[in-house]
């Protein structure tokens, strides 16, 4: 795919504010996949550079939550139980750049999260569906800066771009590690991550025409299957058990909110490709794929080896000696062709989309910004409100 927009950001006298709906109509998942292919080549180029850095690793900070009476008057339906000890305040940020797209990106989010135990293990759930005190919306924003003249270029709502960015990375890893002729996929999860990842999977493997989806909540998986069946015009069916979403499938995608393995690793069969979105952080570990499955893989790809968290299943296998470290490769080396894996009907492959990087937001966000400028989309704010000149 050729991205038919100019690469460099042209400085303007206005910065832009772009909404989720703006992003949705400006960029496709297919375009995002190609933008991230470029980004990963840049990451590979900067990987061993000791002078310049393309990314600052994601950081997560948690605080105990207290309801300080922030619910608005008239919003009684959205008053959160102040004794709920499962709720924490979470601030997350990451940043990175893209010389190709001409921007530096900072993504920051302010959330309340619930950490609970469920039928299939501990869960980490963002309170982003109108369940914040007072029914308020959460804050998740991307700030873009022009690396040529240091100007503040844009503020972009992150929800839509975040879903596209994650799913496009999953699909990019799958593109290098999965057989080209697969038709059957199993999917774990029924939320926004599962939706975006299934769309992206079909971009790189359009041959898929049958999907089994499992989620612990029967109603959620039924609704998801019906909605995606209609949207994608393929056969999407709810699975009654994790086993049903694994057996006989050629691709297995994990895009859930679980924190422990979503299926028994003994179920894995030859020729299957596994992908997991689940990433932990500095404080909370997540092991979504059974180490027994990881140990059987002939090739294990990860989004980034530079970031240590989010690799729990892989590190466990390396420590136990059940996985050879030479089988583990990061996405930049796959994209640049430094590593060309041998994928066959008998091999088992695994891609762990273990962490978000600021450079992803720079590349995909930079593309969105270029298209917004070209199509005159977004709310303009004069640069004088966001830039300043010091007086001697």
Residue pairs with C-beta under 8 A, 6 or more apart in sequence:
1 30
1 31
1 33
1 34
3 31
3 34
3 35
3 367
5 367
5 370
5 371
5 374
6 370
6 374
7 100
7 101
7 102
7 370
8 101
8 102
8 148
9 101
9 102
9 103
9 146
9 148
9 153
9 366
9 369
9 370
9 373
10 373
11 146
11 148
11 149
11 151
12 153
12 373
12 383
13 382
13 383
14 380
14 381
14 382
14 383
15 151
15 152
15 153
15 154
15 155
15 380
15 381
15 382
15 383
15 386
16 153
16 154
16 155
16 369
16 372
16 373
16 377
16 378
16 379
16 380
16 381
17 154
17 155
17 156
17 378
17 379
17 381
18 26
18 154
18 155
18 156
18 157
18 368
18 369
18 372
18 377
18 378
18 379
19 157
19 378
20 157
20 159
20 160
20 161
21 160
22 368
22 372
22 377
22 378
23 156
23 157
23 160
23 161
23 164
23 368
24 160
25 377
26 368
26 371
26 372
26 375
26 377
27 161
27 164
27 364
27 367
27 368
27 371
29 164
29 167
29 168
29 171
29 196
29 199
29 200
29 203
30 203
31 367
32 164
32 165
32 167
32 168
32 364
32 367
33 168
33 171
33 172
33 175
33 200
33 203
33 204
35 101
35 168
35 363
35 364
35 366
35 367
36 165
36 168
36 169
36 172
36 360
36 363
36 364
37 172
37 335
38 98
38 100
38 101
38 363
39 98
39 100
39 359
39 360
39 362
39 363
39 364
40 172
40 331
40 332
40 334
40 335
40 336
41 332
41 335
41 336
42 54
42 98
42 99
42 100
42 359
42 363
43 54
43 55
43 304
43 332
43 357
43 359
44 332
44 333
44 335
44 336
44 338
46 52
46 53
46 54
47 306
47 332
54 96
54 97
54 98
54 359
55 94
55 95
55 96
55 97
55 306
55 357
55 358
55 359
56 94
56 95
56 96
56 358
57 94
57 306
57 307
57 355
58 92
58 93
58 94
58 281
58 307
58 355
58 356
58 357
59 92
59 93
59 94
59 282
60 90
60 91
60 92
60 281
60 282
60 283
61 90
61 91
61 92
62 88
62 89
62 90
62 113
62 283
63 88
63 89
64 88
64 89
65 84
65 87
65 88
65 89
65 112
66 82
67 79
67 80
67 81
67 82
67 133
70 133
70 134
70 136
71 78
71 79
71 80
71 133
71 134
72 134
72 135
72 136
75 134
75 135
77 135
78 130
78 131
78 132
78 133
78 134
78 135
78 136
79 133
79 134
80 87
80 112
80 131
80 132
80 133
84 114
86 114
86 115
86 116
87 112
87 113
87 114
87 127
88 112
88 113
88 115
89 110
89 111
89 112
90 109
90 110
90 111
90 112
90 113
90 126
91 108
91 109
91 110
91 111
92 108
92 109
92 111
92 281
93 106
93 107
93 108
93 109
94 106
94 107
94 356
94 357
94 358
94 361
95 104
95 105
95 106
95 107
95 358
96 104
96 105
96 357
96 358
96 359
96 360
96 361
96 362
97 103
97 104
97 105
97 147
97 358
97 359
97 362
98 105
98 359
98 362
98 363
98 366
99 147
100 363
100 366
101 362
101 363
101 365
101 366
101 367
101 370
102 146
102 147
102 148
102 366
103 144
103 145
103 146
103 147
103 153
103 362
103 365
103 366
103 369
104 144
104 145
104 147
104 358
104 362
105 142
105 143
105 144
105 145
105 358
105 359
105 361
105 362
105 365
105 366
106 142
106 143
106 145
106 358
107 140
107 141
107 142
107 143
107 158
107 162
107 356
107 358
107 361
108 139
108 140
108 141
108 143
109 138
109 139
109 140
109 141
109 158
110 138
110 139
110 140
111 126
111 127
111 128
111 138
111 140
112 126
112 127
112 132
112 138
113 124
113 125
113 126
113 127
114 123
114 124
114 125
114 127
115 122
115 123
115 124
115 125
115 284
116 122
116 123
116 125
117 123
118 216
118 258
119 216
120 216
120 258
120 260
120 262
121 258
121 259
121 260
121 261
122 258
122 259
122 260
123 257
123 258
123 259
124 257
124 259
124 284
124 286
125 257
126 138
127 138
128 138
128 159
130 137
132 138
140 157
140 158
140 159
140 162
141 155
141 156
141 157
141 158
142 154
142 155
142 156
142 157
142 158
142 161
142 361
142 365
143 152
143 154
143 155
144 152
144 153
144 154
144 155
144 156
144 362
144 365
144 366
144 369
145 151
145 152
145 153
146 152
146 153
151 383
151 387
152 383
152 386
152 387
153 369
154 365
154 369
154 372
154 378
156 365
156 368
156 369
158 361
159 192
161 361
161 364
161 365
161 368
162 356
163 192
163 193
163 195
163 196
164 196
164 200
164 364
165 356
165 360
165 361
165 364
166 193
166 196
166 197
166 277
166 353
166 356
167 193
167 196
167 197
167 199
167 200
167 201
168 200
168 364
169 303
169 331
169 353
169 360
170 197
170 200
170 201
170 253
170 255
170 275
170 277
170 351
170 353
171 197
171 200
171 201
171 203
171 204
172 204
172 331
172 335
173 275
173 301
173 303
173 331
173 334
173 351
173 353
174 201
174 204
174 205
174 251
174 273
174 275
174 351
175 204
175 205
176 301
176 331
176 334
176 335
176 341
177 273
177 299
177 301
177 334
177 341
177 343
177 349
177 350
177 351
178 204
178 205
178 251
178 273
178 343
178 349
179 250
179 271
179 273
179 343
179 344
179 345
180 205
180 207
181 207
182 205
182 207
182 208
182 250
182 251
182 273
183 207
183 208
183 209
183 210
183 250
184 208
184 210
184 211
184 212
184 248
184 249
184 250
184 251
185 198
185 201
185 205
185 208
185 210
185 211
185 212
185 249
185 250
185 251
185 252
185 253
186 211
186 212
186 213
186 214
186 239
186 244
186 245
186 246
186 249
186 251
186 252
186 253
187 194
187 197
187 198
187 211
187 212
187 213
187 214
187 245
187 252
187 253
187 255
188 194
188 213
188 214
188 215
188 242
188 245
188 252
188 253
188 254
188 255
188 256
188 258
188 262
188 263
189 197
189 213
189 215
189 253
189 254
189 255
189 256
189 257
190 213
190 215
190 217
190 220
190 221
190 223
190 224
191 220
191 255
191 256
191 257
193 255
193 256
193 277
194 213
194 215
194 224
194 253
194 255
194 256
195 224
195 228
196 255
197 253
197 255
197 275
197 277
198 211
198 228
198 232
198 253
198 255
199 232
201 208
201 251
201 253
202 208
202 232
202 234
205 251
208 234
208 251
209 234
209 235
210 234
210 235
210 237
211 225
211 228
211 234
211 235
211 236
211 237
212 237
212 238
212 239
212 244
212 245
212 249
213 221
213 224
213 225
213 228
213 236
213 237
213 238
213 239
213 245
214 221
214 238
214 239
214 240
214 241
214 242
214 244
214 245
214 262
215 221
215 224
215 256
218 238
221 238
221 239
222 238
224 236
224 238
225 236
225 237
225 238
226 236
228 236
229 235
229 236
229 237
239 245
242 262
242 263
242 264
242 267
243 263
243 264
243 267
245 252
245 263
246 252
246 263
246 267
246 268
247 267
247 269
248 269
249 272
250 271
250 272
250 273
251 272
251 273
251 275
252 263
252 268
252 272
252 273
252 274
252 275
253 275
253 276
253 277
254 262
254 274
254 275
254 276
254 277
254 278
254 288
254 289
255 277
256 262
256 278
256 288
258 278
258 286
258 288
259 278
259 280
259 284
259 285
259 286
259 287
259 288
260 286
260 287
260 288
261 287
261 288
261 289
261 290
261 313
262 288
262 289
263 290
263 293
264 290
264 292
265 289
265 290
265 291
265 292
265 293
265 294
265 295
265 296
266 290
266 292
267 293
268 274
268 292
268 293
268 296
268 348
269 348
270 345
270 346
270 347
270 348
271 344
271 345
271 346
271 347
271 348
272 348
272 349
273 348
273 349
273 350
273 351
274 289
274 293
274 297
274 348
274 349
274 350
274 351
275 350
275 351
275 352
275 353
276 288
276 289
276 313
276 350
276 351
276 352
276 353
277 353
278 286
278 288
278 310
279 286
279 309
279 310
279 353
279 354
279 355
279 356
280 286
280 309
280 310
280 312
281 309
281 310
282 309
285 309
285 312
286 310
286 312
287 312
287 313
287 316
288 313
289 313
289 350
289 352
290 313
291 313
291 316
291 317
291 320
291 322
293 348
293 350
294 300
294 313
294 314
294 316
294 317
294 322
294 323
294 350
295 317
295 322
295 323
296 348
297 323
297 327
297 348
297 349
297 350
298 327
298 341
298 342
298 347
298 348
298 349
299 327
299 329
299 341
299 342
299 343
299 347
299 349
299 350
300 314
300 323
300 327
300 328
300 329
300 349
300 350
300 351
300 352
301 328
301 329
301 330
301 331
301 334
301 341
301 349
301 350
301 351
301 352
302 311
302 314
302 328
302 329
302 330
302 331
302 351
302 352
302 354
303 330
303 331
303 352
303 353
303 354
303 355
303 357
304 330
304 331
304 354
304 355
304 357
305 311
305 328
305 330
306 330
307 354
307 355
307 357
309 354
309 355
310 352
310 354
310 355
311 352
311 354
313 352
314 323
314 328
314 352
317 323
318 325
318 328
329 339
329 341
332 338
333 339
334 341
341 349
343 349
371 377
372 378
